[in-house]
Amino acid sequence: MTPNSEPRAVVLADAPIERSASEALAMARQGAACLIDIRQPFELELKGALPDTLHVPFFHFKQHLGLSLDEEEQEILDADAPGELDRSEFVENIQLLERRRDVPLLLVCNSGRRSLIAAHLLRGIGYPQACSVRGGMHALLHEMG
C-alpha cells in the first residue's frame, strides 16, 4: 500500500452514485467518463441509441454475474431473446469494461431506476466509480435539446 492509496480509496468510496444528465454529458464529451447504455436491444430500436455509447444490456449483465432475474425481468429478456451475435457482443463489451475500472462509468436506462441498481452492482464487484445518470434517457434527451 502506498502513502497515496488510502486518500484515493476514500475519494472513490465517497463518489456520488448518481450524476445529473448535464454532468454526465459533459464528462462523456470530454472523454473523462464512459457512457454505458444498459437498455435492452428492443428499447434501442424503439427510442434510439446514443452515439459514442457502449451498449451492455442490464439483464444480460445480471445473468453474467450469476444473479437471478425477477419474473418481470425474465419476461422482458424472453421477449427479446438474444441471438449468438448478441451474446458475443455482450462478452466483448464486458471485456471492455474490465479495462475501465478506474474510469467513471455512467450508466443510463430509460428512467434511471435500472441504472441505479446496475451502478450498485458494479460498485459491488470492483467498479468504484460506476454511477447512474439521474433521470435516464429522458433526462439526457431533454439536456441534448
C-alpha positions in Angstrom: 0.0 0.0 0.0 1.4 3.4 -1.0 1.0 6.5 1.1 -1.3 8.0 -1.6 -3.6 4.9 -1.9 -5.6 5.5 1.2 -6.9 9.0 0.4 -7.7 7.8 -3.1 -9.8 5.0 -1.7 -11.7 7.4 0.5 -12.4 9.7 -2.5 -13.7 6.7 -4.5 -15.9 5.5 -1.7 -17.4 8.9 -1.5 -18.1 9.2 -5.2 -21.8 10.0 -5.8 -23.9 7.1 -7.1 -25.9 9.4 -9.3 -24.9 12.1 -11.8 -27.1 14.7 -13.5 -27.7 14.4 -17.2 -25.8 17.6 -17.8 -22.8 16.4 -15.8 -22.8 13.0 -17.5 -22.9 14.6 -21.0 -20.1 17.0 -20.1 -17.9 14.2 -18.7 -18.6 11.9 -21.7 -17.9 14.7 -24.2 -14.5 15.5 -22.5 -13.5 11.8 -22.6 -13.5 11.8 -18.8 -16.1 9.0 -18.5 -17.6 6.1 -20.4 -21.3 6.3 -21.1 -22.9 2.9 -21.0 -26.5 2.3 -22.2 -27.9 -0.7 -20.3 -31.3 -0.8 -22.1 -32.5 -3.9 -23.9 -32.0 -4.0 -27.7 -35.7 -3.5 -28.4 -35.6 -0.3 -26.3 -32.8 1.0 -28.5 -34.9 0.2 -31.6 -38.0 2.0 -30.1 -36.3 5.1 -28.7 -32.9 5.2 -30.5 -29.4 4.7 -29.4 -27.0 7.2 -28.0 -23.9 8.0 -30.2 -20.5 7.0 -28.8 -22.0 4.8 -26.1 -21.1 1.3 -25.0 -24.2 -1.0 -25.0 -24.3 -3.6 -22.3 -28.0 -4.8 -21.7 -28.6 -4.9 -17.9 -30.4 -8.2 -17.8 -27.6 -9.9 -19.7 -25.1 -8.3 -17.3 -27.1 -9.6 -14.3 -27.2 -13.1 -15.8 -23.4 -12.9 -16.5 -22.8 -12.2 -12.8 -24.9 -15.3 -11.9 -27.7 -13.2 -10.4 -31.3 -14.4 -10.9 -33.8 -12.2 -12.7 -37.2 -11.5 -11.2 -40.3 -12.6 -13.2 -40.7 -9.2 -14.9 -37.0 -9.1 -15.9 -37.1 -12.6 -17.3 -40.3 -11.8 -19.3 -38.6 -8.8 -20.8 -35.5 -10.8 -21.6 -37.5 -13.6 -23.1 -39.5 -11.2 -25.3 -36.2 -10.1 -26.8 -34.3 -13.4 -26.8 -30.6 -12.7 -27.6 -29.0 -14.4 -30.5 -25.4 -15.6 -30.8 -24.3 -12.2 -32.1 -25.9 -10.6 -29.1 -24.0 -13.0 -26.7 -20.6 -12.4 -28.4 -21.1 -8.6 -28.4 -22.1 -8.7 -24.7 -18.9 -10.6 -23.8 -16.8 -8.2 -25.8 -18.4 -5.2 -24.1 -17.9 -6.8 -20.6 -14.2 -7.3 -21.5 -14.0 -3.6 -22.4 -15.4 -2.7 -19.0 -12.7 -4.8 -17.4 -10.1 -2.3 -18.7 -12.1 0.7 -17.3 -12.2 0.0 -13.6 -10.6 3.4 -12.8 -12.7 5.4 -15.3 -16.1 6.7 -14.2 -18.8 4.5 -15.8 -22.0 6.5 -16.4 -24.9 4.0 -16.7 -28.1 5.0 -18.5 -31.5 3.3 -18.9 -34.9 4.8 -19.7 -35.7 6.5 -16.4 -32.7 5.9 -14.1 -34.1 3.1 -12.0 -32.3 0.1 -13.6 -29.1 2.1 -14.0 -29.1 2.9 -10.2 -29.3 -0.8 -9.5 -26.6 -1.5 -12.1 -24.3 1.1 -10.5 -24.7 -0.5 -7.1 -23.9 -4.0 -8.7 -20.9 -2.7 -10.5 -19.5 -1.0 -7.3 -20.0 -4.2 -5.5 -17.8 -6.1 -8.0 -15.0 -3.5 -8.1 -16.0 -0.6 -10.2 -15.9 2.2 -7.6 -16.8 5.0 -10.0 -19.9 3.4 -11.5 -22.7 6.0 -11.5 -26.3 6.2 -12.7 -27.4 9.0 -14.9 -30.3 10.6 -12.9 -33.5 10.6 -15.0 -32.0 8.2 -17.6 -32.6 8.7 -21.3 -35.5 11.1 -20.7 -33.1 13.5 -18.9 -30.3 13.0 -21.4 -32.6 13.7 -24.4 -34.0 16.8 -22.6 -30.5 18.0 -21.9 -29.4 17.4 -25.5 -32.3 19.6 -26.6 
